[in-house]
Amino acid sequence: MKKILIAGTNSGVGKTTISLGIMQALTKRSMKVQPYKVGPDYIDPSYHTFITSRDSRNLDSYMLDDEKIKYVFNSASKDADISVIEGVMGLYDGIGIDLDNCTSSHTSKILKAPVILVINGKAMAASSAAMVLGYKELDKDVNIKGVIVNNVRTKTHYEIIKKAIETYCKIEVLGYFPPNDEFSLESRHLGLVPSVEIDSLKNKFSNLADEIEKYINIDRIIEIAETEEVSSSFNLEDFIKENKIEDKTIAIAYDKAFNFYYKENIELLKALGLNIKYFSPLEDKKVPQSDYIYIGGGFPEIFAKEIELNKSMRNSIKEAHINKVPIYAECGGLMYLGEKLIDQNNSEYDMVGIFSGVSKMTKSLKRFGYCYGESKIDTILSKKGEVIKGHEFHHSIFETNEECAYIMRKERDKKVVDEWEGGYSKDKTLATYLHTHFYNNLDCIKNFLNSGCKDYLERGNN
């Protein structure tokens, strides 16, 4: 099995650009490239998917244990020629200082994946060897097989760095990449702009692959990627068999405003027998008639005007709530289901109005990182006392008098470092800032499916 993990020394070192270029170069060689992203990121995987024409998967060891990580990896990679995993932050960065707590290095060990380390070579020479040596020695179980030097303008400079690293670290240097504004990607407050919004991606990434081939040894990367397979004891098939349902439909919001979903969440719903109908809160007139509704995260604040103008859609969502259709909404979905949204320019827009309250955009992150919610009450996703793991990452606050459904906690080095309340439940609608992966607590899906209203279901589906 061919697999490689591309890690950085730190965030901002250029591992995303390098990863995208390598994926595109491999794809242009007619290889089936299966992409992955370590951690909870939604935006980078959208670029991976665009390049490879295969759905990128998150390998998130906070929400998924080791066996589930291996299951996700094996399921998606089974017909691929090579798997390329983009790391998160720096190689050893995770929660606290535990090297095996949600780090790229830990993921590489779970999957027995060789690591290519991306470093910033600007203004460095032999000191680059000291940096690489530190990464090599910190955890000797991490298999760092190669180095790529980013942000180096000349081959002469690169050759000095290459010689230093190979002499003092005994690690192969696979190439370098010069700074090039052509390949910079537009950003916004939550990170890179999702791929669905950029029209020029095809040409941009095609050119990136050509440049990557000039400076980086792709043939050697393919050779390094040859490693042993890993097996998983996680058995999802039994869960699916035991909880299969028939003749039920779920409507899932998907457009430029709402597109943050874990692919496995949707695949699990489909495997359980649900007929999936996608709809656009921006463009469609009403939500498809369905037995369940799922509204993921995204950027409703960017498209707030279009959301307000689509009054018929907003009304149909509220009508579904009144008719007790189970509705589950995450982050951007929570903002959508409130009464109002105030954007970065302090402009106010009408939203659906299931929950009383106003979403307000702020200049800084309000919540960031992994956390878990303990349910204070029964909701469509969890029974009282049950715990759901996930992550929050948002620049908005939701000002409301609604009672919260969860006690939220953040831990670091096995200690609770922050606690707050969040999430809102009304009848059969649940909205929360928490993004979760259904595999982390499969009881959530059982609860969700069991929450369907028979009176509404008996009306039939269009």
C-alpha positions as CSV (number, residue, x, y, z in Angstrom):
1,M,0.0,0.0,0.0
2,K,1.4,3.4,-1.0
3,K,0.8,6.2,1.5
4,I,2.6,9.3,2.6
5,L,1.9,12.0,5.3
6,I,3.1,15.5,4.5
7,A,3.7,17.5,7.7
8,G,5.0,20.9,8.5
9,T,7.3,22.3,11.2
10,N,4.5,24.7,12.0
11,S,1.3,26.2,10.6
12,G,2.0,28.5,7.7
13,V,5.1,26.7,6.5
14,G,3.4,25.9,3.2
15,K,2.4,22.3,3.6
16,T,-1.0,22.9,2.1
17,T,0.5,24.3,-1.1
18,I,3.0,21.5,-1.3
19,S,0.4,18.9,-0.6
20,L,-1.9,20.2,-3.3
21,G,0.9,20.3,-5.8
22,I,2.0,16.8,-5.1
23,M,-1.6,15.5,-5.3
24,Q,-2.1,17.3,-8.6
25,A,1.3,16.0,-10.0
26,L,0.3,12.4,-9.0
27,T,-3.2,12.8,-10.5
28,K,-1.7,14.1,-13.8
29,R,0.3,10.8,-13.9
30,S,-3.1,9.0,-14.1
31,M,-2.8,7.7,-10.5
32,K,-5.8,7.4,-8.3
33,V,-4.9,9.6,-5.4
34,Q,-6.9,9.3,-2.2
35,P,-6.5,12.5,-0.1
36,Y,-6.8,13.0,3.7
37,K,-6.5,15.7,6.2
38,V,-5.4,15.3,9.8
39,G,-7.7,17.0,12.2
40,P,-11.1,18.7,11.9
41,D,-10.5,21.0,8.9
42,Y,-13.3,21.2,6.3
43,I,-11.7,23.7,3.9
44,D,-8.4,22.0,2.9
45,P,-10.2,18.8,2.1
46,S,-12.4,20.7,-0.3
47,Y,-9.3,21.6,-2.3
48,H,-8.1,18.0,-2.1
49,T,-11.4,16.8,-3.5
50,F,-11.3,19.3,-6.3
51,I,-7.8,18.2,-7.4
52,T,-8.1,14.4,-7.1
53,S,-11.8,14.0,-7.9
54,R,-12.0,11.8,-4.8
55,D,-13.6,12.8,-1.5
56,S,-11.0,13.8,1.0
57,R,-11.4,12.3,4.5
58,N,-10.6,13.7,7.9
59,L,-8.4,11.6,10.2
60,D,-9.3,13.1,13.5
61,S,-8.0,11.3,16.5
62,Y,-9.9,13.4,19.0
63,M,-13.3,12.2,17.7
64,L,-12.1,8.8,16.4
65,D,-10.0,6.2,18.2
66,D,-7.2,4.5,16.5
67,E,-9.3,1.6,15.1
68,K,-11.8,4.0,13.6
69,I,-9.0,6.1,12.1
70,K,-7.7,2.9,10.4
71,Y,-11.2,2.0,9.3
72,V,-11.8,5.4,7.6
73,F,-8.4,5.2,6.0
74,N,-8.8,1.6,4.7
75,S,-12.3,2.1,3.4
76,A,-11.4,5.1,1.3
77,S,-8.0,3.8,0.1
78,K,-9.0,0.3,-0.9
79,D,-9.1,1.2,-4.7
80,A,-6.5,4.0,-4.7
81,D,-3.0,3.9,-6.2
82,I,-1.6,6.2,-3.5
83,S,-2.9,8.0,-0.4
84,V,-1.6,11.4,0.5
85,I,-2.3,12.7,4.0
86,E,-1.9,16.4,4.8
87,G,-1.0,17.0,8.4
88,V,-2.3,19.7,10.7
89,M,-0.3,22.5,12.3
90,G,3.2,21.4,13.1
91,L,4.2,17.7,13.1
92,Y,4.0,17.4,16.9
93,D,1.2,20.0,17.6
94,G,-2.0,18.7,19.1
95,I,-3.8,19.1,22.4
96,G,-1.4,20.2,25.2
97,I,2.1,18.7,25.1
98,D,1.3,15.0,24.7
99,L,2.9,14.0,21.4
100,D,0.3,11.3,20.8
101,N,-2.8,13.5,21.5
102,C,-4.3,14.6,18.2
103,T,-1.0,15.2,16.4
104,S,0.1,14.5,12.8
105,S,2.9,12.4,14.2
106,H,0.5,10.1,16.1
107,T,-1.6,9.7,12.9
108,S,1.5,8.7,11.0
109,K,2.2,6.0,13.6
110,I,-1.4,4.7,13.6
111,L,-1.3,4.2,9.8
112,K,2.4,3.4,9.6
113,A,2.8,6.2,7.1
114,P,6.2,7.6,6.1
115,V,6.4,11.4,6.8
116,I,7.7,14.1,4.5
117,L,8.6,17.2,6.5
118,V,8.1,20.6,5.0
119,I,10.4,23.3,6.4
120,N,10.8,27.0,5.7
121,G,14.3,27.4,4.2
122,K,14.2,31.2,4.0
123,A,17.3,32.8,5.6
124,M,18.7,29.5,6.8
125,A,21.7,27.3,5.9
126,A,23.2,24.7,8.2
127,S,20.8,25.7,11.0
128,S,18.1,23.9,9.0
129,A,19.8,20.6,9.9
130,A,19.4,21.4,13.6
131,M,15.7,22.0,13.1
132,V,15.2,18.8,11.2
133,L,17.3,16.8,13.6
134,G,15.1,18.0,16.5
135,Y,12.0,16.7,14.7
136,K,13.7,13.4,14.0
137,E,14.9,12.9,17.6
138,L,11.8,14.0,19.5
139,D,9.9,10.8,18.7
140,K,12.1,8.2,17.0
141,D,9.0,6.1,16.3
142,V,7.9,8.7,13.7
143,N,9.3,7.6,10.3
144,I,10.5,10.9,8.7
145,K,11.6,9.7,5.3
146,G,12.2,13.0,3.5
147,V,12.3,16.7,3.7
148,I,11.0,19.4,1.3
149,V,12.4,22.9,1.6
150,N,9.9,25.6,1.0
151,N,10.4,29.3,0.3
152,V,13.9,29.1,-1.2
153,R,14.6,31.3,-4.2
154,T,17.8,29.8,-5.7
155,K,19.1,26.3,-6.4
156,T,22.4,27.4,-4.8
157,H,20.7,28.2,-1.5
158,Y,18.8,24.9,-1.7
159,E,21.9,22.8,-2.3
160,I,23.5,24.2,0.9
161,I,20.4,23.3,2.9
162,K,20.2,19.9,1.3
163,K,23.8,19.1,2.0
164,A,23.5,20.1,5.7
165,I,20.4,18.1,6.3
166,E,21.6,15.0,4.6
167,T,25.0,15.2,6.3
168,Y,23.8,15.8,9.8
169,C,20.4,14.2,9.9
170,K,20.8,11.3,7.5
171,I,17.4,12.2,6.0
172,E,16.8,12.5,2.2
173,V,15.9,16.0,0.9
174,L,13.4,15.6,-1.9
175,G,13.4,19.0,-3.4
176,Y,12.5,22.6,-2.8
177,F,9.9,25.1,-3.8
178,P,10.4,28.9,-4.5
179,P,8.0,31.5,-3.3
180,N,5.4,32.2,-5.9
181,D,2.4,34.5,-5.4
182,E,0.6,32.8,-8.3
183,F,-0.3,29.9,-6.1
184,S,-1.5,31.9,-3.1
185,L,-5.1,31.1,-2.2
186,E,-7.6,33.7,-1.1
187,S,-8.4,33.6,2.6
188,R,-11.2,34.7,4.9
189,H,-11.9,34.7,8.6
190,L,-12.2,30.9,9.0
191,G,-9.2,30.1,6.7
192,L,-9.0,29.4,3.0
193,V,-12.0,30.2,0.9
194,P,-13.8,26.9,0.1
195,S,-13.0,25.5,-3.3
196,V,-16.7,25.7,-4.4
197,E,-16.2,29.5,-4.6
198,I,-13.1,29.8,-6.7
199,D,-13.6,29.6,-10.5
200,S,-9.9,29.6,-11.5
201,L,-8.9,26.6,-9.4
202,K,-8.5,24.2,-12.4
203,N,-5.8,26.3,-14.1
204,K,-4.2,27.3,-10.8
205,F,-3.6,23.8,-9.7
206,S,-2.6,22.5,-13.1
207,N,0.1,25.1,-13.2
208,L,1.1,24.2,-9.6
209,A,1.7,20.6,-10.6
210,D,3.9,21.7,-13.4
211,E,6.0,23.8,-11.0
212,I,6.1,21.1,-8.4
213,E,7.6,18.7,-10.9
214,K,10.3,21.1,-11.7
215,Y,11.6,21.3,-8.1
216,I,10.5,18.2,-6.2
217,N,11.3,14.5,-6.9
218,I,7.8,13.0,-7.4
219,D,9.2,9.7,-8.5
220,R,11.1,9.4,-5.2
221,I,8.0,10.3,-3.2
222,I,6.1,7.4,-4.9
223,E,8.9,5.0,-3.9
224,I,9.0,6.3,-0.3
225,A,5.2,5.8,-0.1
226,E,5.4,2.0,-0.4
227,T,4.6,0.7,3.1
228,E,2.7,-2.1,4.9
229,E,-1.0,-2.2,5.4
230,V,-2.8,-1.7,8.7
231,S,-5.9,-3.6,9.8
232,S,-8.8,-2.3,11.9
233,S,-11.0,-4.1,14.4
234,F,-13.8,-1.5,14.1
235,N,-17.0,-3.1,12.6
236,L,-19.4,-0.5,11.2
237,E,-21.2,-3.1,9.1
238,D,-22.9,-4.8,12.2
239,F,-24.2,-1.4,13.4
240,I,-25.6,-0.6,9.9
241,K,-27.3,-4.1,9.7
242,E,-28.9,-3.7,13.1
243,N,-30.2,-0.1,12.5
244,K,-31.2,-0.2,8.9
245,I,-34.4,1.7,8.0
246,E,-36.5,1.9,4.8
247,D,-38.4,4.5,2.9
248,K,-37.1,7.5,4.8
249,T,-35.6,10.6,3.3
250,I,-33.2,13.2,4.7
251,A,-32.8,16.6,3.2
252,I,-29.2,18.0,3.5
253,A,-28.3,21.6,2.9
254,Y,-25.4,22.0,0.5
255,D,-24.4,25.1,-1.4
256,K,-21.9,27.9,-1.1
257,A,-23.2,28.9,2.3
258,F,-23.5,25.5,3.8
259,N,-20.9,22.8,2.9
260,F,-19.0,21.8,6.0
261,Y,-19.7,18.1,6.5
262,Y,-17.7,15.0,7.4
263,K,-18.1,12.7,4.3
264,E,-18.5,9.7,6.6
265,N,-21.6,11.3,8.3
266,I,-23.4,11.5,5.0
267,E,-22.2,8.1,3.8
268,L,-23.4,6.5,7.1
269,L,-26.9,8.1,6.7
270,K,-27.1,6.6,3.2
271,A,-25.8,3.2,4.3
272,L,-28.5,3.1,6.9
273,G,-31.1,3.3,4.2
274,L,-31.9,7.0,4.0
275,N,-32.6,8.6,0.6
276,I,-30.6,11.7,0.5
277,K,-31.9,14.9,-1.1
278,Y,-29.6,17.9,-1.3
279,F,-31.0,21.3,-1.3
280,S,-29.7,24.9,-1.5
281,P,-30.9,27.4,1.2
282,L,-29.8,30.1,-1.2
283,E,-31.4,29.0,-4.5
284,D,-34.2,26.5,-3.9
285,K,-37.7,27.7,-3.1
286,K,-38.4,25.2,-0.3
287,V,-36.8,22.3,1.5
288,P,-37.6,18.9,-0.1
289,Q,-40.3,17.0,1.7
290,S,-38.4,14.7,4.0
291,D,-38.4,12.8,7.2
292,Y,-35.2,14.5,8.6
293,I,-33.2,17.6,7.8
294,Y,-29.4,18.1,8.3
295,I,-27.9,21.6,8.0
296,G,-24.1,21.7,8.3
297,G,-21.7,24.6,8.9
298,G,-20.3,27.1,6.4
299,F,-20.5,30.8,5.8
300,P,-24.1,32.1,6.2
301,E,-22.7,35.5,7.1
302,I,-21.1,35.9,3.7
303,F,-24.4,35.0,1.9
304,A,-26.8,36.6,4.5
305,K,-28.5,38.8,2.0
306,E,-29.3,35.9,-0.4
307,I,-30.6,33.9,2.6
308,E,-32.9,36.8,3.7
309,L,-34.2,37.2,0.2
310,N,-35.1,33.5,-0.1
311,K,-38.1,33.9,2.2
312,S,-40.0,30.8,0.9
313,M,-37.1,28.6,1.8
314,R,-36.8,30.1,5.3
315,N,-40.6,29.6,5.8
316,S,-40.4,26.0,4.6
317,I,-37.7,25.2,7.1
318,K,-39.7,26.7,9.9
319,E,-42.8,24.9,8.8
320,A,-40.9,21.6,8.9
321,H,-39.9,22.4,12.5
322,I,-43.5,23.1,13.4
323,N,-44.5,19.8,11.8
324,K,-41.9,18.2,14.1
325,V,-39.5,17.0,11.4
326,P,-36.2,16.3,13.2
327,I,-33.7,19.0,12.2
328,Y,-30.1,18.9,13.2
329,A,-27.9,22.0,12.5
330,E,-24.2,22.6,13.2
331,C,-22.5,26.0,13.6
332,G,-23.5,27.9,10.4
333,G,-26.7,25.9,10.6
334,L,-27.3,27.3,14.1
335,M,-26.8,30.8,12.8
336,Y,-29.3,30.1,10.0
337,L,-32.0,28.9,12.5
338,G,-31.9,31.9,14.7
339,E,-34.1,35.0,14.2
340,K,-31.4,37.4,12.9
341,L,-27.8,37.5,11.7
342,I,-25.6,40.6,12.0
343,D,-22.6,40.5,9.7
344,Q,-19.1,42.0,9.8
345,N,-20.4,45.3,8.5
346,N,-23.1,45.5,11.2
347,S,-25.9,44.8,8.6
348,E,-28.8,42.8,10.0
349,Y,-30.6,40.1,8.1
350,D,-33.6,37.9,8.8
351,M,-33.0,34.2,9.3
352,V,-35.4,31.2,9.8
353,G,-36.5,32.1,13.4
354,I,-36.9,28.7,15.0
355,F,-34.8,29.9,17.9
356,S,-35.2,33.4,19.4
357,G,-31.8,35.1,19.2
358,V,-29.3,36.9,17.0
359,S,-26.0,35.7,15.6
360,K,-23.4,38.5,15.6
361,M,-20.1,38.3,13.8
362,T,-17.1,39.4,15.8
363,K,-13.5,40.4,14.9
364,S,-11.9,37.4,16.7
365,L,-12.5,33.8,17.2
366,K,-15.0,33.2,20.0
367,R,-14.4,29.4,20.3
368,F,-11.6,27.4,18.8
369,G,-10.6,23.8,19.2
370,Y,-11.7,20.5,20.5
371,C,-14.4,20.2,23.1
372,Y,-17.2,17.9,24.2
373,G,-20.8,18.4,25.2
374,E,-22.6,16.6,28.0
375,S,-26.3,16.7,27.4
376,K,-28.4,18.4,30.1
377,I,-31.6,17.1,28.6
378,D,-32.8,14.6,26.0
379,T,-32.3,15.9,22.4
380,I,-32.8,14.3,19.0
381,L,-29.0,13.5,19.1
382,S,-28.3,12.5,22.7
383,K,-30.0,11.4,25.8
384,K,-29.4,13.3,29.1
385,G,-25.9,12.7,30.4
386,E,-24.5,11.4,27.1
387,V,-21.4,13.0,25.7
388,I,-20.6,14.1,22.2
389,K,-17.1,15.0,21.1
390,G,-16.4,17.6,18.5
391,H,-14.8,20.9,17.7
392,E,-15.9,24.6,17.6
393,F,-14.4,27.2,15.3
394,H,-16.4,30.3,14.9
395,H,-16.3,34.1,14.8
396,S,-19.9,34.6,15.8
397,I,-21.8,34.6,19.1
398,F,-25.4,33.7,19.4
399,E,-27.2,36.1,21.8
400,T,-30.4,34.5,23.1
401,N,-32.6,33.8,26.1
402,E,-33.1,30.1,25.0
403,E,-32.0,27.5,27.5
404,C,-28.8,25.7,26.6
405,A,-28.9,21.9,26.0
406,Y,-25.3,21.0,26.7
407,I,-22.5,21.7,29.2
408,M,-19.5,22.2,27.1
409,R,-16.0,21.4,28.3
410,K,-12.5,21.8,26.9
411,E,-9.7,19.6,28.3
412,R,-5.9,19.9,28.0
413,D,-3.4,17.5,29.5
414,K,-6.4,15.6,31.2
415,K,-7.6,18.8,33.0
416,V,-10.7,20.8,32.2
417,V,-9.5,24.2,31.2
418,D,-12.7,25.8,30.1
419,E,-16.5,25.2,30.6
420,W,-19.5,26.9,29.2
421,E,-23.1,26.1,28.1
422,G,-24.2,25.8,24.5
423,G,-26.5,24.2,22.0
424,Y,-30.2,24.7,21.7
425,S,-33.0,22.2,21.6
426,K,-36.7,22.9,20.8
427,D,-39.2,20.2,20.0
428,K,-37.3,18.1,17.4
429,T,-34.8,20.7,16.4
430,L,-31.2,20.8,17.7
431,A,-28.7,23.5,16.8
432,T,-25.2,23.7,18.2
433,Y,-21.9,25.3,17.4
434,L,-20.3,21.8,17.9
435,H,-19.2,20.0,14.7
436,T,-19.2,16.2,15.4
437,H,-18.3,13.0,13.6
438,F,-21.0,10.4,13.9
439,Y,-18.5,7.6,14.4
440,N,-17.4,9.0,17.7
441,N,-20.8,8.1,19.3
442,L,-23.0,5.9,17.1
443,D,-25.8,6.2,19.6
444,C,-26.3,9.7,18.3
445,I,-27.4,8.4,15.0
446,K,-29.7,5.9,16.6
447,N,-31.3,8.7,18.6
448,F,-31.6,10.9,15.5
449,L,-33.3,8.2,13.4
450,N,-35.6,7.3,16.3
451,S,-36.8,10.9,16.7
452,G,-38.8,10.8,13.4
453,C,-42.5,11.9,13.8
454,K,-44.9,9.2,12.6
455,D,-47.7,11.7,11.9
456,Y,-45.5,13.5,9.5
457,L,-43.9,10.4,7.9
458,E,-47.4,9.0,7.1
459,R,-48.0,11.9,4.7
460,G,-45.5,10.2,2.3
461,N,-42.6,11.8,0.4
462,N,-42.5,13.5,-2.9
